[in-house]
Amino acid sequence: MAIAYWLLKTEPETYSFARLEKDRRTNWNDVRNFQARNFLKAIKKGDSAVIYHSGDDKAVVGIAECVREGYPDIDADDGKEWVQIDIAPVKALAHPVPLATIKSTGALKDLPLIRQSRLSVMPITKAHFETLVALSKAAPSATLANPAAKKRARKQ
């Protein structure tokens, strides 16, 4: 079976990629959108995901792998069939790929993140995945396309 590729969003103040690396594995839960839930159900063991930090520093920051397919969300208490998956970190990206860079990269023009910015789980193509990884290998100055990163750079 072919590997599928996904984008998973998280607020870094709530759960960052660095914490995932420290924990070495986590359950990806508390998704309360029906479309995102259906995408979670579609994620299979071995699928790859890029982790996107939302909030001030909007950027793709790491790669994770699904290590357990969908099962009932332990935090669901509303009687609905919410699911969670387990993921493990694969690696942090060499440099974060900011949203501004994503939006200005032609190969990513149809990335669901741009069209459905509020969705927390979404499928991406292998080409999207490979483009994001390639962009992460670019010079760190590319991260300064992010206004929050510019502000921090000026303070240092």
C-alpha positions as CSV (number, residue, x, y, z in Angstrom):
1,M,0.0,0.0,0.0
2,A,1.3,3.4,-0.9
3,I,2.2,6.0,1.7
4,A,-0.1,9.0,1.9
5,Y,1.0,12.4,3.0
6,W,-0.7,14.8,5.4
7,L,-0.4,18.2,7.1
8,L,-1.2,18.3,10.8
9,K,-1.6,21.7,12.5
10,T,-0.9,22.5,16.1
11,E,-0.6,25.5,18.3
12,P,3.1,25.4,19.5
13,E,2.0,26.8,22.9
14,T,-0.3,23.8,23.3
15,Y,1.9,21.1,21.8
16,S,5.0,21.9,19.8
17,F,7.1,19.7,17.5
18,A,9.9,20.0,20.0
19,R,7.7,18.4,22.6
20,L,6.8,15.6,20.2
21,E,10.5,15.0,19.8
22,K,10.9,14.9,23.5
23,D,7.9,12.7,24.1
24,R,8.9,10.4,21.1
25,R,5.2,9.6,20.5
26,T,1.8,11.2,21.2
27,N,-1.8,10.7,20.5
28,W,-3.2,13.4,18.0
29,N,-6.6,14.2,19.5
30,D,-9.1,16.9,20.2
31,V,-9.9,17.4,16.6
32,R,-13.5,18.7,16.6
33,N,-14.2,19.3,12.9
34,F,-16.1,16.6,10.9
35,Q,-14.0,17.0,7.8
36,A,-10.7,16.9,9.8
37,R,-12.0,13.9,11.7
38,N,-12.7,12.1,8.4
39,F,-9.2,12.8,7.3
40,L,-7.8,11.5,10.6
41,K,-9.8,8.3,10.0
42,A,-8.1,8.0,6.6
43,I,-4.5,8.2,8.0
44,K,-2.9,4.8,8.0
45,K,0.1,3.5,9.9
46,G,3.3,4.4,8.1
47,D,1.8,7.6,6.5
48,S,3.9,10.7,6.7
49,A,2.8,14.1,7.9
50,V,4.4,17.5,8.0
51,I,3.7,19.4,11.3
52,Y,2.6,23.0,10.9
53,H,2.8,25.4,13.8
54,S,-0.1,27.9,13.8
55,G,-0.2,31.0,15.9
56,D,2.3,33.7,15.6
57,D,5.0,31.7,13.8
58,K,3.0,30.0,11.1
59,A,5.4,27.5,9.5
60,V,5.9,23.9,8.7
61,V,8.5,22.7,11.3
62,G,8.9,18.9,11.2
63,I,8.0,15.5,9.9
64,A,6.1,12.8,11.7
65,E,4.8,9.3,11.0
66,C,1.6,7.7,11.9
67,V,2.3,4.8,14.3
68,R,-1.3,3.9,15.2
69,E,-4.4,4.3,13.0
70,G,-7.6,6.0,14.1
71,Y,-9.2,4.9,17.4
72,P,-11.7,6.6,19.7
73,D,-10.6,10.0,21.1
74,I,-10.0,9.6,24.8
75,D,-11.1,13.2,25.4
76,A,-14.4,13.0,23.5
77,D,-17.3,13.5,25.9
78,D,-20.1,14.7,23.6
79,G,-21.3,11.3,22.3
80,K,-19.9,11.9,18.8
81,E,-17.5,9.5,17.1
82,W,-14.3,11.5,17.4
83,V,-11.0,9.8,16.6
84,Q,-7.4,10.2,17.3
85,I,-4.2,8.7,15.9
86,D,-0.7,8.2,17.3
87,I,2.3,9.9,15.7
88,A,6.0,9.8,16.2
89,P,8.6,12.4,15.1
90,V,10.7,11.6,12.2
91,K,12.8,14.7,12.1
92,A,12.7,18.5,12.6
93,L,13.1,20.4,9.4
94,A,16.5,22.1,8.8
95,H,14.7,25.4,8.7
96,P,11.0,26.2,9.3
97,V,9.0,26.9,6.1
98,P,6.9,30.0,6.9
99,L,3.4,30.5,5.5
100,A,4.6,33.4,3.5
101,T,7.1,31.2,1.7
102,I,4.4,28.5,1.2
103,K,2.1,31.1,-0.4
104,S,4.8,32.4,-2.7
105,T,5.9,29.0,-4.0
106,G,4.2,28.1,-7.3
107,A,4.4,24.3,-6.6
108,L,2.3,24.8,-3.5
109,K,-0.4,27.1,-5.0
110,D,-3.0,24.3,-4.6
111,L,-1.9,23.2,-1.1
112,P,-5.1,22.8,1.0
113,L,-3.5,24.9,3.8
114,I,-3.8,28.0,1.6
115,R,-7.5,27.3,0.6
116,Q,-8.7,25.9,3.9
117,S,-6.6,27.7,6.4
118,R,-8.7,26.7,9.4
119,L,-8.7,23.0,8.8
120,S,-6.3,21.2,11.2
121,V,-5.8,17.9,9.4
122,M,-5.6,17.7,5.6
123,P,-4.2,15.5,2.9
124,I,-1.3,16.8,0.8
125,T,0.4,15.3,-2.3
126,K,3.8,13.7,-2.4
127,A,4.9,16.6,-4.5
128,H,3.7,19.1,-1.8
129,F,5.6,17.0,0.8
130,E,8.8,16.9,-1.2
131,T,8.6,20.7,-2.0
132,L,8.1,21.6,1.7
133,V,11.1,19.4,2.6
134,A,13.2,21.0,-0.2
135,L,12.2,24.5,1.0
136,S,13.3,23.7,4.5
137,K,16.9,23.1,3.2
138,A,17.0,26.7,1.9
139,A,19.0,29.4,3.7
140,P,17.6,30.4,7.1
141,S,17.0,34.0,5.8
142,A,14.0,32.6,4.1
143,T,12.3,32.3,7.5
144,L,12.4,36.1,7.7
145,A,9.6,36.2,5.3
146,N,7.6,35.6,8.5
147,P,6.7,38.9,10.2
148,A,6.9,37.5,13.7
149,A,10.4,36.2,12.9
150,K,11.4,39.6,11.6
151,K,10.2,41.2,14.8
152,R,12.2,38.8,16.9
153,A,15.3,39.3,14.7
154,R,15.2,43.0,15.3
155,K,15.0,42.5,19.1
156,Q,18.1,40.4,19.1
